[in-house]
Amino acid sequence: MLPEEGVDINAFSLLETPLFSASCSGHPDVVESLLDAGANISEENEKNKNGETTLMMTAEEGYSDIAKAPIHNDRDINVEDRCGYAVMKSGREKGREDVVQMLAEAGTTK
């Protein structure tokens, strides 16, 4: 599934981008297609109204296959949301040990 030519894959709809929605809904095939098509995963572009990033949401939901994408794109993986939560804390509180382990190996400190 690839976006049609001329479609803005970074456009916000309902306060989220397509990449944010696909990531948080657990659709790795859609995430991969969007990234291959050049979706912008910058911190500014991939935060919801609470300041949560795609990485935070995928860690919280336990989508380790999707969480790998942002980690490997040189982002700040220690960023906090508006409530002071960071990705590691989100994963731990939800008992997502596989994601927590992966994050620790990637250098996450919060």
Rosetta blueprint (number, residue, H / E / L):
1 M L
2 L L
3 P L
4 E L
5 E L
6 G L
7 V L
8 D L
9 I L
10 N L
11 A L
12 F L
13 S E
14 L L
15 L L
16 E E
17 T L
18 P H
19 L H
20 F H
21 S H
22 A H
23 S H
24 C H
25 S L
26 G L
27 H L
28 P H
29 D H
30 V H
31 V H
32 E H
33 S H
34 L H
35 L H
36 D H
37 A L
38 G L
39 A L
40 N L
41 I L
42 S L
43 E L
44 E L
45 N L
46 E L
47 K E
48 N L
49 K L
50 N L
51 G L
52 E L
53 T E
54 T H
55 L H
56 M H
57 M H
58 T H
59 A H
60 E H
61 E H
62 G L
63 Y L
64 S H
65 D H
66 I H
67 A H
68 K H
69 A H
70 P H
71 I H
72 H L
73 N L
74 D L
75 R L
76 D L
77 I L
78 N L
79 V L
80 E E
81 D L
82 R L
83 C L
84 G L
85 Y L
86 A E
87 V H
88 M H
89 K H
90 S H
91 G H
92 R H
93 E H
94 K L
95 G L
96 R L
97 E H
98 D H
99 V H
100 V H
101 Q H
102 M H
103 L H
104 A H
105 E H
106 A L
107 G L
108 T L
109 T L
110 K L
